[in-house]
Amino acid sequence: MFAHLHTHTEYSELDGLSKISALAARAKSLGQESLTITDHGNLYGAVEFYRACQSEGIRPVLGMEAYVAPGDRQDRSAGREAASNSYHLVLLAQNQAGWRNLIQLSTRAHLEGFYYRPRVDRELLADYSEGIIVLSGCPSSELQRALQRDDLAEAQRVVEWYREVFDDRYYFEIQRHQELPQFEPQLRHTVSMARELGIPLVATQDAHYCEPGDHDAHDLLLCIGTNAVRTDEKRFRFDGEDFYLTSESYMLEQFADLPEAVTNTQLVAERCDVNLEFGRLRLPQPDIPEGMSALEHLTDLAFTGLAQRYGAPPESHRERLQYELHVIEETGFAEYFLIVMDFAHFARDRGIARAVRGSAAASLVLYCLDITDIDPMEYSLVFERFLNLERREMPDIDIDFCYERR
């Protein structure tokens, strides 16, 4: 079975009760083959979740419950209450491209769309749609809010947009909690619309804590997060005690009239195949001329800089530069040097004061790239203090920038 989770860990919102390791262990004990994380507005728990699921031998499905701004994500004209009415939407990474796009969506939601909450909008969703599977969302989604208003024309427009952008990667999400019968009319609307339009249904469980007995602790945590007391009738609370990780048999019983919706959860999980590789350094790609590798480009720049620094350099300088480049090649840090050069030259060209300190001054490559201004050959500085083949750690290029303009 595939479960849709809001695993509010300590990284997340108000109700961070569930521990990822406990969720993975419970899913395993329930016989589930897959588990999904969809923290609100972020991916903070994704890597820990991935490792925990792998250790339990179950498939990790990486996702996020995004906040979607009703209009432009950069519009901050509305008040706090209006800003908090962003639509909810479940985004799942189908493959490596989808995982990269999910990261982009989370990042841009925080950097560009943050207004009380990290928000995306339709423009971002369209730009980063590749490899993303979309579930229409809970009662706070755009589709469900339209159905709550009985605005079927608007619901139709919402569906048409998402189908156009995501094609067969768009599903109708349905939930059924025992103590929330007020949502049954909406569910019937959703089912009717799904059958009319040929959109698959997916049954999910809104799981905010791990075990059935965690309800009271979760409720207390909500009180702490909202600065409220339990006797307050108007406080934010969860109506019901079944917001925990459930079994397949429980879901089949809940959706006895819609068994295909439970089956589809497994089909969605099987579509999602993301592999996270650890123990390998990943850096942004610097600008490199077409047809050249990072090392070739670095070598060209370094020897050009050698001529500019020394005019007609002695052979000892050429040998030292070639040796340093060999070490950089063997340790795989060519991209790193180009990236540092990029922001060092950005500061230089704009008159932003900068200074390099520490062992980086021992590198002739950095001197030839005009990153440092100390001639390591004149002072017989030892390159191996900065980078060597015996300790293949990322070299530390300490650069101080003027605090007024950095």
Secondary structure as UniProt FT lines:
FT   STRAND          4..5
FT   TURN            10..11
FT   TURN            14..15
FT   HELIX           20..29
FT   TURN            30..31
FT   STRAND          34..37
FT   TURN            44..45
FT   HELIX           46..56
FT   STRAND          59..68
FT   TURN            73..74
FT   HELIX           80..83
FT   TURN            84..85
FT   STRAND          87..93
FT   HELIX           96..111
FT   STRAND          119..120
FT   HELIX           122..127
FT   TURN            130..131
FT   STRAND          132..135
FT   TURN            139..140
FT   HELIX           142..148
FT   TURN            149..150
FT   HELIX           152..166
FT   HELIX           167..169
FT   STRAND          170..174
FT   TURN            178..179
FT   HELIX           181..183
FT   HELIX           184..197
FT   STRAND          201..203
FT   HELIX           212..214
FT   HELIX           215..226
FT   TURN            230..231
FT   TURN            233..234
FT   HELIX           248..254
FT   TURN            255..257
FT   HELIX           259..271
FT   TURN            290..291
FT   HELIX           294..310
FT   HELIX           315..331
FT   HELIX           334..349
FT   TURN            350..351
FT   STRAND          354..357
FT   HELIX           358..362
FT   HELIX           364..368
FT   TURN            369..370
FT   TURN            376..380
FT   HELIX           383..385
FT   TURN            389..390
FT   STRAND          398..401
FT   TURN            403..405
//
